[in-house]
Amino acid sequence: MLKRLKKLGIDKTNPNDLTPEEINHFARLDIDPETITWNRVLDTNDRFLRKVTLGRNPTEKGHEREAGFDIAVASECMAVLALTTDLVDMRERLGNMVVATSKRGEAITADDIGVGGALAVLMKDTVKPNLMQTLEGTPVFVHAGPFANIAHGNSSILADRIALKLAGTEEGDSSDRVGYVLTEGGFGADMGMEKFCNIKCRVSGLKPDATVIVATTRALKMHGGGPEVTPGKPLADTYTKEDLVTLKEGCQNLARHIENSKKFGVKVIIAINRFALVLLSYQIRVFVDFGTALIPLLSSSSSVSRLSLPVLMPR
């Protein structure tokens, strides 16, 4: 609790030296129940649990309040994990999380209620990234997943650093080849990539050498005013047949993502995740004006649009 004493501006460590006012200020958090922001989390998608009433049991002695459950990736603990650089850093960040406000208007942190250390113990093994692989056998680290609409929406700094240490060339490659790391900046160039540059890069010290924006012809048509897509229902002909007019309109959305990316001073690579029988001739004419590289990728099912992938090179 030395951290709380320091926070309150009390430079005494002997309890006997504390004045009655200092004891009251130190020991009484005086939390306003209406300001508690720290929800329980659950990895089950149940909308009925988004708002619940707690404290109905007689043993709670009437301390009822409205609260709710978040999914695990929406917890601030997930955002902390993604920005953590080591265990000591994670312990500090967990303890600094604001969980409520006192009736005096002061921020109450996890360390103030004495759970920062316990959180670090519970989370200590989560700093280890999961090693997996793609269908092509490329190694992949899957680690952390904070929501981009409420957090920074990027995978972990630890996974990036480990990947950069492991990236290299294979036996038989030419001497001019170098290894590289692709790391996801989710939710497109207008959210994930901007938060990657503004938040993650500042914390980690890493700088991307380029950014890859992945788009699909179907998604571009949706941005161009194509018919609504409903899960379980057949796709409209616009999405299964050539429609250059709708595609052209949708490219305006992609153009804005290119502009956003270039504002950060990084090279932009566009990956067209296209479907069978879709022509690339028009797309090449559109993108050449932006001075970007174009990579056609063949796909039969993907419909992800505007996925931003910053590229990191080993130094």
C-alpha positions as CSV (number, residue, x, y, z in Angstrom):
1,M,0.0,0.0,0.0
2,L,3.1,2.3,-0.2
3,K,1.9,3.2,-3.7
4,R,-1.4,4.6,-2.3
5,L,0.5,6.6,0.4
6,K,2.6,8.1,-2.3
7,K,-0.5,8.8,-4.4
8,L,-2.0,10.7,-1.5
9,G,1.1,12.7,-0.9
10,I,1.8,11.0,2.4
11,D,5.6,10.5,2.9
12,K,5.2,8.5,6.1
13,T,5.6,4.7,6.4
14,N,5.2,4.2,10.1
15,P,1.4,3.8,10.9
16,N,1.9,5.4,14.3
17,D,3.1,8.6,12.6
18,L,-0.1,9.1,10.6
19,T,-2.6,11.8,11.7
20,P,-6.3,10.8,12.1
21,E,-7.0,12.7,8.8
22,E,-4.3,10.8,7.0
23,I,-5.6,7.5,8.3
24,N,-9.1,8.3,7.2
25,H,-7.9,9.4,3.7
26,F,-5.7,6.3,3.4
27,A,-8.0,3.7,4.7
28,R,-11.4,4.9,3.6
29,L,-11.8,4.8,-0.2
30,D,-15.4,6.1,0.0
31,I,-16.2,4.6,-3.4
32,D,-19.3,5.9,-5.2
33,P,-21.1,2.7,-6.4
34,E,-22.6,4.5,-9.3
35,T,-19.1,5.1,-10.8
36,I,-17.8,1.6,-10.7
37,T,-16.6,0.9,-14.3
38,W,-14.9,-2.5,-13.8
39,N,-17.3,-5.2,-15.0
40,R,-17.0,-8.9,-14.7
41,V,-16.0,-10.7,-17.9
42,L,-17.1,-13.9,-19.6
43,D,-16.2,-15.5,-22.9
44,T,-19.9,-16.4,-23.6
45,N,-21.8,-14.1,-25.9
46,D,-25.1,-13.6,-24.0
47,R,-26.7,-10.3,-24.5
48,F,-28.9,-10.8,-21.4
49,L,-25.8,-10.5,-19.2
50,R,-24.8,-7.1,-20.5
51,K,-26.8,-5.5,-17.7
52,V,-27.5,-7.3,-14.5
53,T,-28.3,-6.5,-10.8
54,L,-25.7,-7.5,-8.3
55,G,-26.1,-8.0,-4.5
56,R,-29.5,-9.5,-4.4
57,N,-28.4,-12.2,-1.9
58,P,-29.4,-11.4,1.8
59,T,-25.7,-11.8,2.8
60,E,-24.9,-8.7,0.7
61,K,-27.0,-6.6,3.2
62,G,-28.8,-4.5,0.7
63,H,-25.7,-3.4,-1.3
64,E,-27.4,-3.8,-4.7
65,R,-26.2,-2.1,-7.8
66,E,-26.6,-2.4,-11.6
67,A,-23.6,-3.8,-13.4
68,G,-23.0,-6.1,-16.4
69,F,-20.7,-8.7,-18.0
70,D,-18.3,-7.9,-20.8
71,I,-16.6,-10.4,-23.1
72,A,-13.0,-11.1,-22.1
73,V,-11.5,-9.1,-25.0
74,A,-13.3,-6.0,-23.9
75,S,-11.6,-6.1,-20.5
76,E,-9.0,-3.5,-19.8
77,C,-6.8,-6.4,-18.7
78,M,-6.7,-7.5,-22.4
79,A,-5.5,-4.0,-23.5
80,V,-2.9,-4.1,-20.7
81,L,-1.6,-7.5,-21.9
82,A,-1.3,-6.2,-25.5
83,L,0.8,-3.2,-24.4
84,T,2.9,-5.0,-21.9
85,T,6.6,-5.2,-22.4
86,D,7.5,-7.5,-19.5
87,L,6.1,-8.8,-16.2
88,V,7.2,-5.7,-14.2
89,D,5.5,-3.4,-16.8
90,M,2.3,-5.5,-16.7
91,R,2.2,-5.4,-12.9
92,E,2.5,-1.6,-13.0
93,R,-0.2,-1.2,-15.7
94,L,-2.7,-3.5,-14.0
95,G,-2.3,-1.6,-10.7
96,N,-2.9,1.7,-12.5
97,M,-6.3,0.7,-13.9
98,V,-9.1,3.0,-12.7
99,V,-12.0,0.9,-11.4
100,A,-14.2,3.6,-9.8
101,T,-14.3,7.1,-8.5
102,S,-14.6,8.2,-4.8
103,K,-17.4,10.5,-3.6
104,R,-14.7,13.1,-3.4
105,G,-14.1,12.8,-7.1
106,E,-10.8,10.9,-6.9
107,A,-9.9,8.1,-9.2
108,I,-9.8,4.7,-7.5
109,T,-7.3,2.2,-9.0
110,A,-6.7,-1.5,-8.7
111,D,-3.8,-0.8,-6.4
112,D,-6.0,1.3,-4.2
113,I,-8.2,-1.6,-3.5
114,G,-5.2,-3.9,-3.0
115,V,-5.6,-6.3,-6.0
116,G,-2.8,-5.2,-8.4
117,G,-0.5,-7.9,-7.2
118,A,-3.2,-10.6,-7.3
119,L,-4.1,-9.5,-10.9
120,A,-0.4,-9.9,-11.9
121,V,-0.2,-13.4,-10.4
122,L,-3.4,-14.4,-12.3
123,M,-2.1,-12.9,-15.5
124,K,1.6,-14.0,-15.3
125,D,1.3,-16.8,-17.8
126,T,-0.6,-14.8,-20.3
127,V,2.5,-13.0,-21.4
128,K,3.6,-16.1,-23.4
129,P,2.4,-15.9,-27.0
130,N,0.7,-18.9,-28.6
131,L,2.7,-20.3,-31.5
132,M,0.5,-21.5,-34.4
133,Q,0.8,-21.8,-38.2
134,T,-1.0,-20.9,-41.3
135,L,-2.3,-23.4,-43.9
136,E,0.9,-22.8,-45.8
137,G,3.0,-23.6,-42.8
138,T,4.1,-20.0,-42.0
139,P,4.6,-19.6,-38.2
140,V,2.2,-17.2,-36.5
141,F,2.0,-15.8,-33.0
142,V,-1.6,-15.4,-31.7
143,H,-1.5,-13.2,-28.7
144,A,-4.0,-10.7,-27.2
145,G,-7.1,-9.2,-28.8
146,P,-8.3,-5.9,-27.4
147,F,-11.3,-4.4,-29.2
148,A,-10.4,-1.6,-31.6
149,N,-13.6,0.2,-31.0
150,I,-12.9,0.6,-27.2
151,A,-9.2,-0.1,-27.0
152,H,-6.3,-0.1,-29.5
153,G,-7.2,-3.2,-31.4
154,N,-3.7,-4.6,-32.0
155,S,-1.9,-7.8,-31.2
156,S,0.8,-7.8,-28.4
157,I,4.1,-6.0,-28.4
158,L,5.7,-9.1,-26.9
159,A,4.6,-11.2,-29.9
160,D,6.1,-8.6,-32.3
161,R,9.4,-8.5,-30.5
162,I,9.7,-12.3,-30.4
163,A,8.7,-12.5,-34.1
164,L,11.4,-9.9,-35.1
165,K,14.0,-12.0,-33.3
166,L,13.0,-15.1,-35.2
167,A,12.3,-13.6,-38.7
168,G,14.9,-14.4,-41.2
169,T,15.6,-16.3,-44.5
170,E,15.5,-19.9,-45.4
171,E,18.4,-22.1,-46.5
172,G,19.1,-21.5,-50.2
173,D,17.6,-18.0,-50.3
174,S,19.7,-15.3,-52.1
175,S,21.8,-13.0,-50.0
176,D,19.7,-10.0,-50.8
177,R,16.6,-11.4,-49.1
178,V,15.6,-10.4,-45.6
179,G,13.0,-11.6,-43.2
180,Y,10.0,-9.5,-42.2
181,V,7.1,-9.6,-39.8
182,L,3.4,-8.9,-40.6
183,T,1.5,-7.7,-37.5
184,E,-2.3,-7.0,-37.6
185,G,-3.6,-3.5,-37.0
186,G,-7.3,-4.5,-36.8
187,F,-10.3,-2.5,-37.9
188,G,-8.7,-0.9,-41.0
189,A,-6.5,2.1,-41.6
190,D,-9.0,4.4,-39.9
191,M,-8.8,2.7,-36.5
192,G,-6.4,-0.2,-36.0
193,M,-3.5,1.3,-38.0
194,E,-3.8,4.8,-36.5
195,K,-3.9,3.3,-33.0
196,F,-0.9,1.1,-34.0
197,C,1.1,4.1,-34.9
198,N,-0.2,6.5,-32.2
199,I,-0.2,4.1,-29.3
200,K,1.5,0.8,-29.9
201,C,4.6,2.2,-31.7
202,R,5.1,4.8,-29.0
203,V,5.0,2.2,-26.2
204,S,7.1,-0.4,-28.0
205,G,9.5,1.9,-29.8
206,L,9.0,-0.2,-33.0
207,K,8.4,1.6,-36.4
208,P,6.7,-0.1,-39.4
209,D,8.5,-0.2,-42.7
210,A,5.3,-0.4,-44.7
211,T,1.6,-1.1,-44.3
212,V,-0.5,-3.7,-46.2
213,I,-4.1,-2.9,-46.7
214,V,-6.1,-6.0,-47.6
215,A,-9.4,-5.6,-49.5
216,T,-11.8,-7.8,-51.4
217,T,-13.7,-7.0,-54.6
218,R,-17.0,-8.0,-52.8
219,A,-16.3,-5.7,-49.9
220,L,-15.4,-2.8,-52.2
221,K,-18.7,-3.3,-53.9
222,M,-20.5,-3.1,-50.6
223,H,-18.8,0.2,-49.9
224,G,-19.9,1.3,-53.4
225,G,-23.5,1.0,-52.5
226,G,-24.1,-2.7,-53.3
227,P,-27.2,-4.6,-52.0
228,E,-27.3,-5.5,-48.3
229,V,-25.6,-8.8,-47.4
230,T,-27.5,-11.0,-44.9
231,P,-25.8,-14.1,-43.3
232,G,-27.5,-17.3,-44.6
233,K,-29.0,-15.7,-47.7
234,P,-27.6,-16.0,-51.2
235,L,-25.4,-13.1,-52.4
236,A,-26.8,-10.7,-55.0
237,D,-25.5,-10.9,-58.5
238,T,-23.5,-7.7,-57.9
239,Y,-21.1,-9.7,-55.7
240,T,-20.9,-12.8,-57.9
241,K,-20.6,-11.2,-61.3
242,E,-18.6,-8.3,-62.7
243,D,-19.9,-4.9,-61.8
244,L,-17.3,-2.2,-62.5
245,V,-19.6,0.7,-61.7
246,T,-20.3,-0.4,-58.1
247,L,-16.6,-1.4,-57.7
248,K,-15.5,2.0,-58.8
249,E,-17.7,3.7,-56.2
250,G,-16.3,1.4,-53.5
251,C,-12.7,2.2,-54.4
252,Q,-13.3,5.7,-53.0
253,N,-13.4,4.0,-49.5
254,L,-10.1,2.2,-50.1
255,A,-8.6,5.4,-51.5
256,R,-9.3,7.1,-48.2
257,H,-7.5,4.3,-46.3
258,I,-4.5,4.7,-48.5
259,E,-4.5,8.5,-47.8
260,N,-4.8,7.8,-44.1
261,S,-1.9,5.4,-44.2
262,K,0.4,7.6,-46.2
263,K,0.0,10.4,-43.7
264,F,2.1,8.3,-41.3
265,G,5.0,8.4,-43.7
266,V,5.0,4.6,-44.5
267,K,4.9,2.8,-47.8
268,V,1.4,1.4,-48.7
269,I,0.9,-2.0,-50.3
270,I,-2.6,-3.0,-51.5
271,A,-3.5,-6.7,-51.4
272,I,-6.6,-7.5,-53.5
273,N,-8.1,-10.7,-52.0
274,R,-10.0,-11.5,-55.1
275,F,-12.5,-14.2,-56.1
276,A,-12.4,-16.6,-59.0
277,L,-13.2,-15.0,-62.4
278,V,-12.8,-11.4,-61.1
279,L,-10.7,-9.3,-63.4
280,L,-7.9,-7.1,-62.1
281,S,-7.5,-4.8,-65.1
282,Y,-9.8,-2.0,-63.7
283,Q,-8.4,-2.2,-60.2
284,I,-4.8,-1.8,-61.4
285,R,-5.9,1.4,-63.3
286,V,-7.4,2.8,-60.1
287,F,-4.6,2.1,-57.7
288,V,-1.6,3.1,-59.9
289,D,-2.5,6.8,-59.3
290,F,-1.8,6.4,-55.6
291,G,1.8,5.3,-56.1
292,T,1.2,2.0,-54.2
293,A,2.2,-1.5,-54.8
294,L,-0.6,-3.9,-55.9
295,I,-0.6,-7.6,-54.9
296,P,-3.5,-9.8,-56.2
297,L,-4.4,-12.7,-54.0
298,L,-6.8,-15.5,-55.1
299,S,-9.6,-16.4,-52.7
300,S,-12.9,-18.2,-53.0
301,S,-14.5,-17.3,-49.6
302,S,-12.9,-14.4,-47.9
303,S,-14.9,-11.1,-47.5
304,V,-12.7,-9.2,-45.1
305,S,-12.2,-5.5,-46.1
306,R,-9.7,-2.9,-45.1
307,L,-7.5,-5.1,-42.9
308,S,-4.4,-3.1,-42.1
309,L,-1.1,-5.1,-41.7
310,P,1.9,-3.0,-40.6
311,V,5.2,-4.6,-41.8
312,L,8.1,-4.7,-39.4
313,M,11.7,-5.4,-40.5
314,P,14.4,-6.9,-38.2
315,R,17.0,-4.2,-37.4
